Each structure stands twice: as C-alpha cells, then as structure tokens.
C-alpha cells in the first residue's frame, strides 16, 4: 500500500516526463532539483526511476513502452543516475 501511495504522489511527474521529458517539482519538498531515468528491458519496454536530489525521495514504476527521446539506458549499462537512484532506494529501504 505504501508503494501505491508513493507512486500516486509522483503521478504528475510521470505525466510530465512522458509528455515532455521534465520531472517538475518534487511532490514531497517542492524542489525542482529532480531527475529521472528509464530502464529499457527489451523491445522499447521498461521501467522508470524518478528522484529528488534535495530530499532523497524516489520512486520506481513499471511503465510499459518508453517514449522516444527520453533519458534511457539498457539494463546492464553503466550510468551515473543508475548508481544514484540505487543508492537512494537502498537508503530509503533501510531507513
């Protein structure tokens, strides 16, 4: 249930990323210092990580098809936001 609530808080950002590649403000702290990355699993389908660099809140969501011209990496590639997002997720999980 907590994950669903977290995803709902980021819904506006999900829409903005899909439409124009911009996260917008963090739904937790209001900071504009946010970012995202799509993870392509195969055939243009994958998941999405969105995070706030100010407060550390983040969310992971399965998203289906990835829009063209968005920040995206194939799983297995080295990429700095992947490490940042993974670190944030581990931090949040361990409290």
C-alpha positions, 0 to 999 in steps of 0.5 A, a space after each residue: 500500500 505504501 508503494 501505491 501511495 508513493 507512486 500516486 504522489 509522483 503521478 504528475 511527474 510521470 505525466 510530465 516526463 512522458 509528455 515532455 521529458 521534465 520531472 517538475 517539482 518534487 511532490 514531497 519538498 517542492 524542489 525542482 532539483 529532480 531527475 529521472 531515468 528509464 530502464 529499457 528491458 527489451 523491445 522499447 519496454 521498461 521501467 522508470 526511476 524518478 528522484 529528488 536530489 534535495 530530499 532523497 525521495 524516489 520512486 520506481 514504476 513499471 511503465 510499459 513502452 518508453 517514449 522516444 527521446 527520453 533519458 534511457 539506458 539498457 539494463 546492464 549499462 553503466 550510468 551515473 543516475 543508475 548508481 544514484 537512484 540505487 543508492 537512494 532506494 537502498 537508503 530509503 529501504 533501510 531507513 
